[in-house]
Amino acid sequence: MQTGTIAFLFGVLWLQLQPTLPAAQWLFAASLLPLLVMPLHKRLALLLAALLAGALWALLVAQQRLDDALPVQLEGEEVVVLGQIVALPECTARYSRFLFAPQQLSHGDKSYPPPRLLRLNWYEGAPELRPGQRWQLTVKLKRPWGMMNPGGFDYEQWLFQSGVRATGYVRTAGENRLLESAHGGVPLQRLRYDLQQRLERALADSAHGGIIQALAIGERAGIEDGEWAVLLATGTNHLVAISGLHVGLVAGLLFLLMRRLWALCPRCTLWLAAPRAAALIALLGAVIYAAMAGFSVPTQRAMLMLALVMGAIFWQRPIESSRLLALVALLVVGHDPMVVLAPGFWLSFGAVALILYGMRGRLNPGGVWWRWGRVQWLVAVGLAPLLLLLFGQAAVVAPLANLVAVPWIGLLVVPLTLLGALLLMVWEAGGFALLQGAAWLTGLLWPLLTFLAETLPALRLAVAPWWSYLLALSGVVWLLAPRGWPLRWAGVVPLLPLLLWQPPPLAQGEARFTLLDVGQGLVAVVQTRSRVAVFDTGPYFPSGFNTGSAVVVPFLRQQGLAALDTLIISHGDNDHIGGARALAQALPPHRVLTSVPEKMGWIAHESCRRGERWQWDGVEFELLHPVQVAVRGRGNNDSCVLRVSVGGESLLLTGDIELAAERELLAHYGARLQADILVAPHHGSKSSSSEPFIAAVAPRWVLFPLGYRNRYGFPHPSVSERYRQGGVTMLTSSASGAISFILGRGALLPEEQRKTARRYWHVADL
């Protein structure tokens, strides 16, 4: 069964790696292959059948989800939807975000089949939103779209896996009406909402209230950025989710407690044996805890495993651990094959598999703390290759941090949190006291986690070839083998290619230029053999999301870069300067150049000045604008302009300059402005890219840094036409994702992230 499950799983995974969905008839035709192999090798035929069954099942579900799409012609149009809020809204002072299940969708006098699930924002004057409410809303929608960058988060994948098939916002000027305040269909979510409100009141003044709320109902929006940083650096971030670990701990504590209490009643044991009664109560407690988390995917996995374990205890039918794990994996993936897109799926099943593998075969397993330390070692070392593959980093201190944090949180904080949350519903004062106690206990642990996070930073590696991760996996399997396995220390050797891997360096006299995809904003990165410069940092959003930490830092680390030589902030608009602080905190730059010194008082900086030059590794950098150091209040026209040239090829970065600055550049440089690659001034606004400027630069490629369906309509049609008339090839970051060129090799060809990293769920016709 185990090998068959693995084959089925890899069939599902193979389908998820495809850039486009294969035709169903080809997979059906391939299903004949096991019949041909059966006479020759029965076991191989069964494995092939399981592999093809996984791929075919994933294909059917994927096609169904793709068909549940927003009609393209409705993008950006005002439509009216009638439906229900189906999950806890995320409410802040600036916006409310919620999942909405529409039953009707209309535009004008015509109705359309609605997507199954929408993710909506309500920005101004949002009323109190609750799960179960039925609304008629006027909204503007778009198909799922996200930024596409090397090392970045695939938002489109996350939406697809979550079943969200359109996103948008509520039009405050529309006819928005509450139809029913408490409709049936989501009673659990309504109960969770009521509990959330009580928790927020009880934890309003607590230092770690967001963590306690996450442990109670699985909502992590209240956790502060600083707390997240400590949790990630120590590998304890899994502790603030209602995960399989917590569900298992709760079930285990209830089982032990109930078994002892039941045994104290002789009449009870005559009616039902203590282990059976304990199994039922443990399962019931686990179900209640999972329900508080809204039956999230991790808790569903834990519930399945616990149900099978407790069922085996109740019916006195022992089940082999590896078979149990395989059966649960088969049930989870069979229910929703898209779950393999979630990192948590691989991490949770991987952790259990490692524990089962590394703890077997020991006649003298040692004391409790030795076994607990062994478990933490197994999980930390065994999952390191997977964490590096999925996130590009692994916490070095994770074994030590979890050795203390897991029992502290699981045995002290979680029980108090659970009891306090349940008590809030019937006795608010008692529940308040227990929740405050849980927050106090968390505060006692926090100095240790902070110390560990600051003492030993996380291990971060550049993205390595796929084969190095497979080698590393074989190495940890060898290294963590049970006692008696020959030469276990040799398992370190297969880890070396991953740990020592560095991307092939650029040659002397070469430069890699990357225009990152940050929506309506600008980030450009120029790398030479040993140096790197970042030109602008993209926007900061009211939600707290900023592209400096979310896009630029992951990209630089994916490239194996641990330092930033020069940061250039072209001017002071949010879409260019918004991510600067976060980037500088993560990777402090050696030098900062800017045209807006009044906005850069938080870091040492210099002013951009025409004529300044420097050379890195045979690559020439020259600032062409602005003319004066003093701030003249011209805004966009004071943008820093940078020219990069090497080997007869050149790049021109123009910030948001407009016609006045273009005329100054033409007057001073004339034909010397020529560049092969031009990042369009002001994102393609009609106030820039004049005909004389385009003629002087004479680019082969012009790149427009744009947001998908941006509200400004960039690039302006007249601008596009001028470049088209000049025979210039145009690319947009919204359609291409990150765009890269290598200068100095004599053949400028773009690499577009949406093409190289395409999966079948990505929007294609942009």
N, C-alpha and C positions, 0 to 999 in steps of 0.2 A: 504493500500500500504506500509506503514512504516514497519509493522511487517513482511510482505512478503519479503521486501528488506533485512531486518535484517536476516531472515532465509536463503535467497539466499547467503548473505555475509558469514554467518557462515558455509554454505556448502562449499564455496570456501576455507575458512580458514581451515576447517577440512582436506581437501585434502592436503593443504600445510604442515600440521603437520605430515604427514605419512612418515615413514622411507623408504617404497617402495610403488610404485603406486599399488593400488588395481586393480584387473582384471575388465575390463569394463563390462563384462557380469554380475558380481555381482551387480554393480550399476544399470544396466538396470533391473535386476531381482528385486532389491529393489524398483524400481520405481512403482512396482505393489502395494506396501504397501499403498500409499494414496488412491488407489481405494478400498482397503479393509476397510480402516478407514472411507471413505466418508459417508456410511450409518449411522455410529455411531456418528461422529462429523465432520461436514463439514469444520469448520475453522481449526481444527487440521490437517485435510487431506490436505488443501491448504498449510499450513505451511510446512508440510512434503514434499509436492511436490516442493515447492520453495527451501527447503534445499537440496533435491536430485538433483534438476536442477543445483544448484550452484556447487555441488560436481562433477557432470557429466561434466559440461562445463569446469571446471578447469582441470579435468582429460584429456579431449580431447586436450586442449591447451598444457598441460604439456607433454603429450606423443609426440605431434608434435614437441615441442621444444627439447625434449630428442633425438628424431630421427634425428634432425639436428645436428649431432655430427661429430667430426673428427674421421676417421677410426683409430683404435688403432695402426695398423701396421705402420701408418705414423708418430707417435710420435717420435720426435728427428731426423727425416729424413729431408734432404733438399728437399723441394718441390717448385714448381713454381706456383705462383698464379697470376691471371690477374683480376683486378677489380678496384674499385674506392674508394677514400677517401671520407667519408660521413659525417664527423663532423669536428669541429675545432681541429686541432692538438695541443697538449701540447708540447711546444718546450722550452728546456733549453740548457745551454752550454754543457751538457753531453749527452743528448739524445732528441729524438723526439718521442712522443707517439701519436698514432692515431687509429681511427676506420676505418676498411677496409672491404668493401663489395665485396667478390670475386665472379666473374662469372665463372671462370675456375680454376681448381686445378689439377696439374699433377705431377707425380713422375716417372722419367724415360720416358718411352713411353706409360705410362698408365694414363688415366684420372679418376678422382674420383669426386663424387658430393661434392661441397664445403659447409662448414658451412655458414650460412647466414651472420654472422658477426664475424670478427676477431679483436682482440686488439693487436697491434703490437708496438714494440719498434725498433727504428733505432738509434744505438749507435754512430758509428764513421762516420764522414763525411756525415752526413745526409744533403740532399739538402733542399731547401725551399719547404715545403709541404703545399699544400692548399686544401681545400675542392673542390671536383669536378674533381681533377686530376685523370687520369686513368694511372695505373702503371702495369708493369710486374715486379714482385719481386721474388727473391729467399729467402725463409724463412725457419726457423725451428719452428715447432709448437708443442704444447702439449695441452691436454685436460684441461679444467678449473680446477685448483687446488689452494687451499689456506691453510694457517695454521689453525689448529683446536685446540682451547684452550678454557677452561671455561672462560667466561667473554670477549672473544675476538671477533673481527669482522669476520663475515662469508663472506669471499671474494668469495667463490664459489656461495653462495646465491646471492650476488650482481651481479656477472657475469650472472648467470642464469636469474635473473629478467630483466637484461639489454639486454638479447638476445645474449650475446657474448658466442660463443660455442667453441672457441679455442683462445689461446694466444700464443705469440711467438715473434721472433725478425728477423729483416732483416739481411741476410748474406751480408756483405759488399763485399765479394769476389765473389758474385754471379752476374748473368746477370740481373741487375736492370735497367729498361728502362722506362722513361716517355713516355707514348703513346699519351696522349692528356692533354693539360694544363688546359683546362676549358670545361669539358664535361657537358652535360645537366644532369638534374636529381636532383641536390641539389643547385638550385639558391639561396635559402634562406641562406644556409650555406656559400656560396661564398660571399654574401652580408655581413653576420656577420663577416666573416674573414676580409674583407676590413675595416669594422668599427672597429674591434679589433686592426688592425694595426694603425689606426688613433688615437684610444684611448691611445694606448701605447706611441705614440709620444707625445700626449698632456699631459699625466700624468706621464711622465718619472721622473720628479723631485718632484712629490707630495708625501707628507707623507702618505696619505691614498689612493693612486692611485689604489691599488688592490681592495679596497672596492668599489670605484666608478665604476671600470670596472665590478665588479660583479653586481652592481645595474643596469648597462646599458645593458649588454648582458648575464648575468647569469654565466660568467666564473669566478670561485673563486680561480684559481691557484695562482693568484698574491697576495692573502692575506697572510701576514706574520704570523708566528707561534705565536708571542706575541699578535697580534691582535685577532687571533682565541681564544687564552686562555681567553682574556678579554670578548669576545662575549659569549663564552660558560659559563663562570662563572656568567655572568649577565643574561643569558637566552635571549640574543638579537641576537643570531646567525641567527635566521630566517630572520632578517632584511637585510642580505647581499645576499639573494637569491631573484630572481624575483618570488615571491610567490603569492599566492592568495590574501594576504593582500595588496601588492603593486598594483597588477592589479586592485583590487577593489577600492583602493584609487584613482588611476588614472582615472578609469571609473566614480567614484563619482564626482571628481573635474570637469571632462569634462561635465558631465550631468548638474551639477549646473550652470557652466559657460555658456554652450550652451543654456540652458533653458532661462536664463536672456537675453542673446544677441538676441536670436531668437524672444523673445517677444517684442523687440524694433523695429521690422520690421512688421508693420500691414499686409502688402501684403504677407509676408512669412507665418504668422499665418493663413491667409485665405487658403493658399495652403496646409499647414501641421501644425498641432497643435504643440506648443512649446515642450510639454513633449515627443511627438513622435519623433520630430527632435532631441531632446537632447538624447533620447534613442539610436537612430541610430549612432550619433556621438560618444557617450560614448562607444558603442560596437566596433565601428571602432577603436577608440583609444586604447581600451584594446587589440584588435587583433594585432595592430601594436606593442604594448609593449610585448605581448606574443611572437610574431614573433622574436623580438630582442633576446629573451631568447631561441630561437630554438624550441618553443612550447614544453618546458619541461613538465613533468607529472604534477607538481603543477600548472603550468599555464593552462594546459588543463582542470584541474578540475575547476579553476576559470573561464575559458572561458565558460564552459558549464553552470555554475550557472549564470553567467552574461547574457548569451544568453537567458536563460529562463526568468530571471527577466526583461530584457529589452524587450523581446517578449511580456511578460504580460503587460508591460506599453504601448507598441506600439499598441497592440490589445485590450487594456483595459479589460484584463481578469485577475482579481486578483487570485493569487495562494498562498495557505497556505505554510508558511515557512518550516514546517516539511516535507510536501509533496515534496517541491522543493529540499530539502536536500536529501531525499530518492531517488528521481528520478535521481539526479546527481550521487549519489553513485552507483545506479543500472547501469547507462550508463557507468561510468568509469570502474567498475569491469566487466561488460559485455564485454566491449571492450578489456580489458586485465586483466584476473583474477590474473596474477602474481603481479599486483600492490599491493595486500595485503601484500606482502613481504617487502614493503617499509615503514619504520617508518613514513615518511611524510604523507602517506595516512591516517593513524590513527590519527596523530596529527592534520592535517588540518581539517578533518571531525569532530574529537572530539572537536576541538576548536569552530567550528561553532555551533555544537549541544549544547555545554555548554552555549554559549552566548544566543542562542534561549531559552534554558531552564531557565537560571538564570535571564533573563531580562523580562520575561513575568509576567503578573498578577500584574503589578504595576500601580496604578491609579495616583500616584504622583511620577514620576521617578526622580525628582530632576533636577539640572542644568547639563550643558554639561560636566563639569569636574567631577561631581559626577558619571554620567553615564559612562564616560570614565574610571574612577578609578574602578568602579564596573566591567567593562568588563575585565580589567587587573587582578583583583582579581579572577574572575571566571576562566579565562584561566590558571592562574598560579597554583591555588589550584586544579582545576579540572583535569588538565593534569599531576599533580605531580605523581600519581601512575603509569601512563603510561610511563612517562619519567624514573622513577625508574626501571620499568620492562625492557624497551628497552635499556637504557643507564647506569643504575646503579647510576644515579645522577640527581638532580634537583636543579636549581638555586633558592636560598632562596630570593635573591633580585630581582627576575624577575618582580614582580608586580610594584615595584618602578622604576626599570630601564626602563621597557617598557612604563610606564606612561609618561615618558619624551621622550624616544628614538623613539617610534613609530610615534608620530606626528612630531617630529623634522626631522626624516629621511623621513617619508612619505609625509609630506606637504612642506618641504623645500628642502631637499637634492635630493629626487627622481625627482621632477619636473625640477630642474636645470640640473640634470644629463641627463634626457630624452631630454630636449630642446638642451642641449649642444651636445649630441651625434648626434641628427638629424641635427643640424646646422653644425657639422663638415663636413657633406657630401656636403654642398653647400658654406659655408663660414667658413673656418678653424679658422681664428682668433677669430671670434665671438664664435664659439663652444669651443675653447680653454679657453676663458675667463669664460664662464659659468661652464665648468668642473672644473676649478681651484676654482671657487666660491663654488661648491659643496664639493670639497675636504677641503676647508677652514672651511665650516660649520661642516663637520664631525670632523675636528680637534677641534672645539669648544666644541663638545659633549664629546670628548674622555676623558678628565680629570675626568668627572663625572663617566663615566663607569669604568675607572680604579680604582677610589676611592671605588666604590661599590664592585668591584671584590675583592679588597684587604681587605675590611672591613668585609664582610660577605661571607665566602667561600661557595661553593656549598654543598648541602646535599648529602652525599654518603652513601649508605647502601649496606649490603651484599645481595646476591640474596636470596629471601625468597620463601616459598612454594607458589604454584599457588593460593591456596585458600585465602592467605592473600591479594593478589592483588584484587581479587573479593570483599573481605570484604571492602578494602579501596575504591574501586569504589562505592560500596553502601554507604559508609560513606560520600564521597564528594557529591554524589547526594542528600543525606539528608541535609548535611551542607550548600549546595548552593541553596537549595530550595527557591522559592519566599517567600516574607514576608507573614506571616500568617500561614506558615507550623508549626505544633506543635513541640516544643522541638528541634529546629534546632541544638542547641549546642550539642545534643547527637550524632550528626554525627561524632564527634571526636572519639568516642569509637571504631567504626570499623576500624579506622586508626591505632590504637595502635599496633595490631599484626604485621603490616608491619614496623612501625617505631621502634619498640622495638625488632624485630627479630634478633637473633644472631645464627650463625651455631652451632650445638652441638659441644662442645669442645672435643678435644681428652682427653683420660684418662691419668693420671700420668703413665709414662713409655710407652707411645705410640708416634709414629712419622709418619707423613704423608709425603711421598716423591713423588714429581711430576716432571717428565721430560717434560718440555714444548716443544711444537712444534714451532720452530723458523726457519724452513728451514735448510740450511747448517750452523749450529751454535749450541751453547749449552747454555741452561738455566736449572738449576735444583733448585728446591725449597724444603727445608726441614722444616716442621712445627712441633713444639711440642705443649704442652698444652697452653703455654703462650709466646713462642718465635718463631722467623722465621729467617732462613738463606737462602740467595740466592747465588748460586754458578754459576758464569758467567752470562752474560747479553745478549748474542746473538749479531747479527751484526748490523752495521749502513750502510745504502745504500746511494749511491750518490744522489738519489732523495730526501733525507731528512728523509725517513722512517727509524725508528730504533725500534728494538724489545723491548728495555727497556720501552719506553712509550706506544708502541702499543700492547704489549703482556704481559710483566711482571707486569706493574702497574695495568692494568685491572684485571688480574688474582688475584693479592693480594687483591684488593678492592672487588672483587667478593667473596673472602673468608672472608670478614669482617675485614681485617687487615689494620690498619692505621699507622703502624710503622714497620721499618725494623731494626732488631737487628744486624745482621752481613751480610756483603757483601764480598764474596770471588771472586777475579778475578784471575783465574788460571794462565793465561799468557797473552801476549800482542797482539795476533792475533785478527783482527777485528771481526771475528765470535764469539769471546768470550768476548771482551771488548767493542764492538761497542755501546751497549745500556747503558753503565754504567753511563754516565753523566745525561742522561734523567731520569733514575731510581732514581739516588741520588737527583736530583732536586725535583722530585715528592714525594719521601719518603726518606728523609735523613737518612742514616744508622748510628747506634750508633758506629759501628766498621767496619773498612775495612781492609782486609788481601789480600796480592797480592805477586806475584813473580816478578812483573815488577814495582818497585817503581818509576823508571824514567818516566813511563807513567801515574802515578797517582798523579802528583804534584798539581793538582787542588783540592785535598781533603786530609784531614788527614788520614794517613794509617800506617799499620804495615806490616812487611814482613812475609810471610808464613815460618814456621820453623818446621822441623821434631821434633816430640815428644810433641808439644803443645797440651794440652787436655783441654776440658771444658765439663760441664754437664748442661743440661737444662731439668728440669722436669723428671729426671730419664733416660734421653737419653744421651749416651756418644758420644762425637765428638773428633776425633783425626786427626791431620795433620801428614801424613806419608812422605811427600816430599815437597820441596827440602831439601837437607841436610844443605846447607850454606845459610846465609842471603844475602851475596854479590851476585850481578848479575854476572853470569859467561858467559853470551852470548850463552847459549846452546839452547835458544828458547824453542821449544816444551818440551824438556827434563827437563826444570826447572819448568814445570807446578806444581801448588799446587795439592796435592792428599789428599782427605778427606775420612775418614772412619767414618760411623755413625752406632752405634750398640745399640740395646735395646732388652731385653727379648730373647736373643739367636738368634736374627735375625740381619743381618747387610747389609750395603750398601757401595759400594766403588765407589767414583767419581774420575776419573783419568785425567781429562783435555785432553791434547794432547800428553801425554808421548809416547815415542817410545822405541825401544829395549834397548837402553843404560839405561834409567831410570827404565825400567822393571827389568833389571839385578841388579841394585842397590837395588830396593825394595826386590827382591828375596834374595839377599845376607844378607840384614838386618833383614827381617821379616820372610822369608820362609813360612811355612804353616800358620803363623799368619795372612797372607793376606786374608784368606778365607772370602768370603762374599756371601750372598744369591743373591744379586742383584749387577750387575756390569754395569756401564755405560762404554761402550767400549772405550778403549784408541784411541784417534785420529780418532774418527768416523768410525773405522773399516778399517783404512789404513793398507796396507800390511807391513808397517814399524813398526807395533805394534802387540799386541795380540799374542805373541809367545806361543808355546806349553807349555814350563815350567811355564809361567805366568798364562795361563788358568788353568793348573793343580793345581797350588798353590791356586789360588782364588777359583776354583771349584764352580762357580756360578750356581744357578738354572735358573736365568734369565740374559740375556745380552741385553742391550738396546743400539741401534744405533741412535744417534741424526743426522738426515740426511735431506737434501733437496730432494724434489721429482725429480727424474731423474737427480741427481746431476752430474756435469761434471767430477767428479773424479772417478765415478764408485764405490763409497763406498756403502756397505762394499765390500771389495775386495773378489772375490770368494774363494781364499785360506783361508782368515780369517773366512768366513762363514763356510767353510768345517771344520776348526779346532774346532770351537764351536760345530758344528753338531756332530763331532766325540766324543766330550766330553759330549754329551747328554744335551747340554744347550738349553733352549728355547729362541729363538731370536725374538725380536720385534724392529720395526723401527718407529721413530716418523713420517716419511713421510706417512706410511701406517696406523698407529694407532692414529695419532694426539697426544695430551698430554697423557702421561701414568702415572698413579698414583698407589702407593702401600701404605698400612698402615702397619708399622712394629710394633711388640710388641703384636700382637693378636694371633700369632701362626699359622696363615693361610695366606700365601702370595699369593694374587690373584690380577692380574692387572685390572685396570679400564681404558679402552681405549676410548678417547673422540670421535673418529670416529664411535664407536659402540653405545655409550650411547646417543649421540646427532645427530645421523644420520637422514638425510632427503633424499628424493628420488633423489634430484639433485646432491648429493655428489658423487664424484668418488668412486666406490666401489672396483674395481678389481686392487688394487695397489700392 
